[in-house]
């Protein structure tokens, strides 16, 4: 994990002092709210429906126990005892008082954290595969690259006032767990014919009111060319992106209106100039960054497989947890554990201060002091010995964190919606809770199989509904909540934007409507093993539309 040097510490400390003075001027009336707004946004502070909201950066989703405990401390001291983990691998506090925010930022600085560039028309928090450094399918750990991008983009003088916010995601594996094709820039590590590691560069993805899948502009980019190439992309966007209409200001619109061939040509032309001017980071700097992401010294003592199998077989709940919430690790004595923040009927992504401390303790005792936040609003223990699973499960169960639903129907992504967000036009959290309750039987969920439901409370799509197998978008229709359904979305390497089924449903109708979609899928699937997405791609939308909108369905 990256540790701050003196420059980092001084930078964050000075930034916090600056913002403290700005807050004091707002509180004494020297600054109006309009004058204060751009200053607070530069420091991750929003004004929501009921209170301010502080969004804290968790670069590329990586934490240790000390940082997680400090997040718990902030939740207990300055919020209402919980935090909300987001689809950008950040954490949000929904109830801070303005006078307390400078103290919160100072507390974050004590553990090498901040809220810089978690908002505004700049390069936002760089996200990465939450299994980075642990996944069995990984070409290379992408986090050193993500850290390099964090340092390059933080307070970059040319890219602080872009036409619109700008998001970058990176994955180090062929299996995309970072949704790179739905970002302004997606970076996927690959190898050339000589076996050398480099990057596939994808540009112009994004969701919101105009969802688009990114286009590949470079199939292979040598590692040493990454920064000048990204500089070229940002320069082309900064000079040519629209500023007359914020809804048309994202780079995806520029790519769409210009065409991928022309935009690629423009990028390559600027890149050639930029490359000749570029001063590469010193080799010792790159080596120092990479050294901080070396894998831990894994305990590779042999596992007593018979003993472990008997323990797991004897406990149905543990067996279910192992089947659902663990993934293959690069070391066969280890596994990756996903801690679901989606208890049945709970708020997706929320964790109490006590639960954060439990996760911190587990990371320290069993996980080489590493934690990850996923874009799916869960927490990961990336390195766990498999024979420690029974004890870890027991601790998680006692803390209400052992729900065995990862990848299943109730593992729902949802934005805060109208419960908190000033932009939302409908509720998201209650819909997620009611869906979870309606399908609370985990045995039934496992029979349904892998299914990603994503819910957004407005067109901005913070819940990623466009890439949900089933997406739900809440809108306001003449003062009444209406929920549109999309089907067939996919956020992986086979990325696709979901297809809208037709007219929306009222709040009372949306959960039964999803139930009809599930029932139709179960009727259609082949051999009992075909996943929802596979079935949808085979049969298309019509059978599901029929289930939703036939007169029989409407009278159900």
C-alpha positions in Angstrom: 0.0 0.0 0.0 1.2 3.5 -0.9 2.5 5.5 2.1 2.8 9.3 1.9 6.2 11.0 1.6 6.8 14.4 3.1 5.5 16.2 0.0 2.2 14.3 0.3 1.9 15.2 3.9 2.6 18.8 3.4 0.3 19.1 0.5 -2.7 17.6 2.3 -1.9 19.7 5.5 -1.7 22.9 3.6 -4.9 22.2 1.6 -6.8 21.5 4.8 -5.5 24.7 6.4 -6.7 26.6 3.3 -10.1 25.0 3.4 -10.5 25.6 7.2 -10.0 29.4 6.5 -12.6 29.2 3.7 -15.1 27.5 6.0 -14.6 30.1 8.7 -15.3 32.8 6.1 -18.5 31.0 5.1 -19.6 30.7 8.7 -19.0 34.4 9.5 -20.8 35.5 6.3 -17.8 36.7 4.4 -18.5 34.2 1.7 -22.0 33.6 0.3 -23.1 30.0 -0.5 -22.6 30.7 -4.2 -19.0 31.9 -3.6 -18.3 29.0 -1.3 -19.7 26.3 -3.6 -16.7 25.9 -5.9 -14.4 26.0 -2.9 -16.2 23.2 -1.0 -16.6 21.1 -4.2 -12.8 21.2 -4.6 -12.6 19.5 -1.2 -15.3 16.9 -1.6 -18.1 18.7 0.2 -21.6 18.7 -1.2 -24.8 20.3 0.0 -27.5 17.6 -0.1 -31.2 17.6 0.7 -30.9 17.7 4.5 -27.2 18.4 5.3 -23.8 18.7 3.9 -22.2 15.5 2.6 -18.4 14.8 2.7 -17.1 12.4 0.1 -13.7 10.9 1.1 -11.4 9.4 -1.5 -10.2 5.8 -1.2 -7.7 5.7 -4.1 -8.1 2.5 -6.2 -10.2 1.2 -3.3 -7.3 0.2 -1.1 -7.3 0.5 2.7 -5.5 -0.9 5.7 -6.9 -1.4 9.3 -5.6 2.0 10.5 -7.5 3.9 7.8 -10.7 1.8 8.2 -10.7 2.5 12.0 -10.3 6.2 11.3 -13.3 6.1 8.9 -15.2 4.5 11.8 -14.1 7.2 14.1 -15.4 9.9 11.7 -18.7 8.1 11.4 -19.1 8.0 15.2 -17.8 11.4 16.1 -19.1 13.6 13.3 -21.9 11.7 11.6 -24.7 9.4 12.8 -22.6 6.3 13.3 -22.3 5.0 9.8 -20.7 5.7 6.4 -21.9 4.9 2.9 -19.5 3.2 0.5 -20.1 4.2 -3.1 -19.7 2.9 -6.7 -16.5 5.0 -7.0 -14.8 3.2 -4.2 -15.2 6.2 -1.9 -17.0 6.7 1.4 -19.6 9.4 2.0 -20.7 10.9 5.3 -24.2 12.3 5.0 -24.7 14.3 8.1 -21.6 16.4 9.0 -22.0 19.9 10.3 -20.1 22.5 8.3 -18.1 23.7 11.3 -16.8 20.2 11.9 -15.6 19.4 8.3 -12.1 20.9 8.8 -11.6 18.7 11.8 -12.8 15.7 9.8 -10.3 16.5 7.1 -7.5 16.9 9.6 -8.4 13.5 11.1 -8.3 12.0 7.6 -4.9 13.6 7.1 -3.6 11.8 10.2 -4.0 8.5 8.3 -2.9 9.7 4.9 -6.4 10.3 3.5 -8.3 13.3 2.0 -11.3 14.4 0.0 -9.5 16.2 -2.7 -10.9 15.8 -6.3 -13.9 13.7 -5.2 -16.0 16.3 -6.9 -15.7 19.1 -9.5 -14.8 19.2 -13.2 -11.5 17.5 -12.7 -10.0 14.0 -12.8 -11.9 12.2 -10.0 -10.7 9.4 -7.8 -9.0 6.7 -10.0 -10.7 3.4 -9.5 -9.3 -0.2 -10.0 -10.2 -3.8 -9.9 -11.1 -4.6 -6.2 -9.3 -8.0 -6.5 -6.0 -6.2 -7.6 -2.9 -8.0 -6.5 -4.8 -11.1 -5.5 -6.8 -12.4 -8.5 -5.7 -15.6 -10.2 -6.4 -14.2 -13.6 -4.4 -11.0 -13.2 -1.7 -10.0 -15.7 -0.2 -7.4 -13.4 -1.3 -5.5 -10.3 -2.9 -2.3 -11.7 -2.5 -0.3 -8.4 1.0 1.0 -9.0 -0.3 2.5 -12.3 -3.4 3.8 -10.5 -1.1 5.5 -7.9 1.0 7.0 -10.6 -2.2 8.4 -12.1 -3.3 9.7 -8.7 -0.1 11.7 -8.3 -0.1 12.9 -11.9 -3.7 14.1 -11.8 -3.9 15.7 -8.3 -4.0 19.4 -8.7 -2.8 19.1 -12.3 -2.8 22.8 -13.4 -4.2 22.1 -16.9 -7.0 19.7 -15.9 -8.7 21.4 -12.9 -11.4 23.0 -14.9 -12.4 20.5 -17.6 -15.7 20.8 -19.5 -17.1 18.2 -17.1 -16.1 15.7 -14.4 -13.6 13.1 -15.7 -13.3 9.5 -14.5 -10.6 6.9 -15.0 -10.7 3.2 -14.2 -8.0 0.5 -14.6 -8.0 -3.3 -14.5 -5.1 -5.7 -14.6 -7.0 -8.7 -15.7 -8.8 -9.8 -18.9 -12.0 -10.3 -16.8 -13.1 -6.7 -16.2 -14.2 -6.1 -12.6 -13.7 -2.3 -12.8 -16.3 -1.4 -15.5 -13.5 0.2 -17.6 -15.7 0.5 -20.7 -18.2 2.8 -18.9 -15.5 5.4 -18.0 -14.2 8.5 -19.7 -10.9 6.6 -19.9 -10.7 2.9 -19.3 -7.3 1.2 -19.0 -6.9 -2.6 -19.4 -3.5 -4.2 -18.9 -2.5 -6.6 -21.7 0.6 -7.9 -23.4 2.0 -7.5 -26.9 3.3 -10.3 -29.1 6.6 -10.1 -27.3 4.9 -10.7 -24.0 5.6 -7.2 -22.7 3.0 -5.7 -20.4 1.2 -2.6 -21.5 -2.3 -1.1 -21.8 -5.4 -1.2 -23.9 -6.8 2.4 -23.9 -10.6 2.9 -24.1 -12.1 6.4 -24.4 -15.6 7.8 -24.3 -17.5 5.5 -22.1 -20.0 6.8 -19.6 -23.5 6.4 -18.2 -25.9 9.3 -17.2 -28.5 10.6 -19.6 -26.5 9.5 -22.7 -25.0 6.1 -21.8 -22.2 4.9 -24.1 -19.7 2.1 -24.2 -16.1 3.3 -24.6 -14.2 2.9 -27.8 -10.7 1.4 -28.1 -8.2 4.0 -29.4 -5.0 2.0 -28.7 -4.9 -1.7 -28.6 -1.5 -1.7 -27.0 0.3 1.2 -25.4 3.8 0.7 -23.9 3.9 1.4 -20.1 6.4 4.2 -20.5 4.0 6.1 -22.8 1.0 6.1 -20.5 1.3 9.6 -19.1 1.9 11.5 -22.3 -0.9 9.5 -24.0 -3.3 10.4 -21.3 -2.1 14.0 -21.5 -2.9 13.9 -25.2 -6.5 12.6 -24.5 -7.1 15.2 -21.9 -5.7 18.0 -24.1 -8.0 17.0 -27.0 -11.0 16.9 -24.7 -10.1 20.1 -22.9 -9.8 22.1 -26.1 -12.7 20.4 -28.0 -15.2 19.3 -25.4 -18.4 21.3 -25.3 -18.9 23.9 -22.7 -22.2 25.4 -23.9 -24.3 22.6 -22.4 -23.2 20.6 -19.4 -25.4 17.6 -20.5 -23.3 17.4 -23.7 -19.9 18.2 -22.1 -18.5 14.7 -21.4 -15.8 13.2 -23.6 -18.2 10.5 -24.7 -20.2 13.2 -26.6 -17.0 14.5 -28.2 -16.1 10.9 -29.3 -19.6 10.3 -30.6 -19.9 13.6 -32.5 -16.3 13.5 -33.9 -16.1 9.7 -34.6 -13.7 7.3 -33.2 -11.3 7.3 -36.1 -11.0 11.1 -36.2 -10.7 11.3 -32.4 -8.0 8.7 -32.4 -6.2 10.6 -35.1 -6.4 13.8 -33.0 -5.1 12.0 -29.9 -2.2 10.4 -31.8 -1.2 13.8 -33.3 -1.1 15.5 -29.9 0.6 12.4 -28.4 3.5 12.6 -30.8 4.1 16.2 -29.8 3.5 15.5 -26.1 5.8 12.5 -26.1 8.8 14.6 -27.4 8.1 17.2 -24.6 7.3 14.7 -21.8 9.7 14.3 -19.0 9.3 10.7 -17.7 9.1 10.2 -14.0 12.5 9.2 -12.6 13.0 5.5 -12.6 13.6 5.5 -8.9 10.2 7.1 -8.4 8.5 4.4 -10.4 10.5 1.7 -8.5 9.5 3.3 -5.2 5.8 3.2 -6.0 6.0 -0.4 -7.3 7.9 -1.4 -4.1 4.9 -0.3 -2.0 2.6 -2.7 -3.8 4.6 -5.9 -3.5 2.5 -8.9 -2.4 2.7 -9.8 1.2 4.8 -12.8 2.3 2.0 -15.3 2.1 1.8 -18.1 4.6 1.9 -21.0 2.3 1.9 -23.8 4.8 -0.2 -26.7 3.5 -3.9 -26.7 4.1 -5.4 -29.7 5.9 -8.0 -30.1 3.2 -9.9 -33.0 4.8 -10.3 -31.1 8.1 -11.3 -27.9 6.4 -13.8 -29.7 4.1 -15.5 -31.4 7.2 -15.8 -28.1 9.1 -17.4 -26.4 6.1 -19.7 -29.4 5.3 -20.9 -29.4 8.9 -22.2 -25.8 8.8 -24.7 -25.0 6.1 -24.4 -21.3 6.6 -20.6 -21.4 6.4 -20.8 -23.6 3.3 -23.1 -21.1 1.7 -20.8 -18.2 2.5 -17.8 -20.0 1.1 -19.6 -20.9 -2.1 -20.9 -17.4 -2.7 -18.5 -14.9 -1.1 -15.1 -16.3 -2.0 -13.0 -16.2 -5.2 -9.9 -17.8 -6.6 -6.6 -16.3 -5.3 -3.3 -16.4 -7.0 -2.0 -18.6 -4.2 -3.9 -21.9 -3.8 -3.6 -21.8 0.0 -5.5 -18.5 0.0 -8.9 -17.1 -1.1 -10.4 -13.7 -1.7 -13.3 -12.9 0.7 -16.1 -10.4 -0.2 -17.9 -9.0 2.8 -21.4 -8.1 1.6 -22.8 -4.7 2.8 -26.2 -5.8 1.5 -28.0 -7.5 4.4 -31.5 -8.5 3.6 -33.6 -5.4 3.9 -30.6 -3.2 4.6 -29.3 -0.1 2.8 -26.8 -1.1 0.1 -23.3 0.1 0.9 -23.8 1.3 4.5 -21.5 0.2 7.3 -21.7 1.2 10.9 -18.6 2.4 12.8 -18.6 -0.9 14.8 -18.8 -2.9 11.6 -15.9 -0.9 10.1 -13.8 -1.8 13.2 -14.7 -5.5 12.9 -13.5 -5.5 9.3 -10.3 -3.6 10.3 -9.7 -6.2 13.0 -10.1 -9.1 10.6 -7.8 -7.5 8.1 -5.2 -7.1 10.7 -5.6 -10.6 12.2 -6.1 -12.7 9.1 -5.7 -10.5 5.9 -2.1 -9.1 5.9 -3.7 -5.8 6.9 -5.3 -5.1 3.6 -8.9 -4.2 2.7 -10.5 -3.1 -0.6 -13.7 -1.3 -1.4 -15.5 -2.6 -4.5 -17.5 -0.5 -7.0 -20.3 -2.8 -6.1 -20.4 -1.3 -2.6 -18.9 -4.2 -0.8 -15.7 -4.7 1.2 -13.0 -7.2 0.3 -10.4 -9.1 2.3 -8.1 -9.8 -0.7 -5.7 -12.2 1.0 -7.1 -14.8 3.4 -5.8 -18.3 4.2 -8.6 -20.8 3.4 -8.3 -22.5 6.8 -9.1 -19.2 8.5 -12.5 -19.0 6.8 -14.4 -20.6 9.6 -13.2 -18.1 12.2 -13.6 -15.2 9.9 -17.2 -16.3 9.1 -18.0 -16.5 12.8 -16.8 -12.9 13.5 -18.7 -11.6 10.5 -21.9 -13.4 11.5 -21.8 -11.9 14.9 -21.4 -8.4 13.4 -24.2 -8.9 10.9 -21.8 -9.0 7.9 -22.0 -12.6 6.8 -24.9 -12.4 4.3 -24.0 -15.0 1.6 -25.4 -13.1 -1.4 -22.5 -11.8 -3.4 -23.4 -11.7 -7.1 -27.0 -12.7 -6.3 -30.3 -10.8 -6.6 -30.1 -9.1 -3.2 -26.5 -7.9 -3.8 -28.1 -4.7 -5.2 -26.2 -1.5 -6.2 -28.2 1.6 -5.3 -27.5 5.3 -5.2 -28.7 7.3 -2.2 -31.7 8.6 -4.2 -34.2 11.0 -2.7 -33.3 10.0 0.9 -30.2 12.2 0.6 -29.4 13.5 -2.8 -30.5 16.9 -4.0 -30.4 15.8 -7.6 -32.5 12.7 -7.2 -36.0 12.5 -8.6 -37.1 9.2 -7.0 -36.2 6.9 -4.1 -33.6 4.2 -4.6 -32.9 2.8 -1.2 -36.5 1.7 -0.3 -36.8 0.0 -3.7 -33.6 -2.0 -3.0 -34.8 -2.8 0.5 -38.2 -4.1 -0.8 -36.6 -6.1 -3.5 -34.2 -7.6 -1.0 -37.1 -8.5 1.3 -39.2 -9.9 -1.5 -36.4 -12.4 -2.4 -35.0 -12.8 1.1 -34.7 -16.6 0.7 -31.1 -17.1 -0.2 -31.8 -20.6 -1.4 -34.2 -19.1 -3.9 -31.6 -16.5 -4.9 -29.0 -19.2 -5.6 -31.5 -21.1 -7.7 -32.1 -17.9 -9.7 -28.3 -17.6 -10.1 -26.0 -14.7 -10.9 -28.0 -11.5 -11.3 -27.0 -7.9 -11.0 -29.7 -5.4 -10.2 -28.7 -1.8 -10.2 -30.9 1.2 -9.2 -30.5 4.9 -9.8 -32.7 7.6 -8.4 -32.1 10.0 -11.3 -30.8 10.2 -14.8 -27.2 10.8 -13.6 -27.0 7.0 -13.1 -24.9 6.9 -10.0 -26.4 3.4 -9.4 -25.0 2.2 -12.8 -28.5 1.0 -13.8 -27.5 1.1 -17.5 -25.1 -1.8 -17.0 -27.3 -3.9 -14.7 -28.6 -7.2 -15.9 -31.8 -5.6 -14.6 -31.6 -1.8 -14.3 -34.1 0.4 -12.5 -34.2 4.2 -13.1 -36.4 6.3 -10.9 -37.9 9.5 -12.4 -40.4 12.1 -11.5 -43.5 12.1 -13.7 -45.8 15.0 -12.8 -44.8 14.7 -9.2 -45.2 10.9 -9.0 -42.3 8.5 -8.9 -42.0 6.3 -12.0 -39.5 3.6 -12.5 -38.1 2.6 -15.9 -36.7 -0.9 -16.4 -33.7 -1.8 -18.6 -32.6 -5.3 -19.4 -29.4 -6.9 -20.7 -26.9 -4.4 -19.4 -23.4 -5.6 -18.6 -20.4 -3.9 -16.9 -17.8 -6.6 -17.7 -15.4 -7.2 -20.6 -18.6 -7.9 -22.7 -20.0 -4.6 -21.7 -23.5 -3.5 -23.0 -26.0 -0.8 -22.3 -29.4 -2.2 -21.1 -32.4 -1.9 -23.3 -35.4 0.0 -22.0 -38.5 -2.2 -21.8 -41.2 0.4 -22.2 -43.4 2.6 -19.9 -42.3 3.0 -16.3 -44.0 1.5 -13.2 -45.1 3.2 -10.0 -43.4 2.7 -6.7 -46.0 0.2 -5.7 -45.7 -1.7 -9.0 -41.9 -1.9 -9.4 -41.1 -4.8 -7.1 -43.9 -7.0 -8.6 -42.7 -6.1 -12.1 -39.2 -7.3 -11.3 -40.8 -10.5 -9.9 -42.5 -11.1 -13.2 -39.2 -10.7 -15.1 -37.6 -13.3 -12.8 -40.5 -15.7 -13.2 -40.3 -15.4 -17.0 -36.5 -16.0 -16.9 -37.0 -19.2 -14.8 -39.5 -20.4 -17.4 -37.1 -19.7 -20.3 -33.7 -20.8 -19.1 -32.2 -23.9 -20.5 -31.0 -26.8 -18.4 -31.4 -24.9 -15.2 -27.9 -23.5 -15.6 -28.3 -20.7 -18.1 -27.8 -17.3 -16.3 -30.2 -14.4 -16.7 -27.9 -12.5 -19.0 -27.2 -15.6 -21.1 -31.0 -16.2 -21.4 -31.7 -12.6 -22.3 -29.0 -12.6 -25.0 -30.5 -15.8 -26.4 -34.2 -14.9 -26.5 -34.1 -11.1 -26.6 -36.4 -8.6 -24.9 -39.8 -9.6 -26.2 -40.6 -12.4 -23.8 -39.8 -10.2 -20.9 -41.8 -7.3 -22.3 -44.7 -9.6 -22.6 -44.4 -10.6 -19.0 -44.3 -7.0 -18.0 -47.0 -5.5 -20.1 -49.5 -8.1 -21.2 -53.0 -7.5 -19.9 -52.6 -10.6 -17.8 -49.5 -9.2 -16.1 -51.2 -5.8 -15.5 -54.0 -7.5 -13.7 -51.7 -9.6 -11.6 
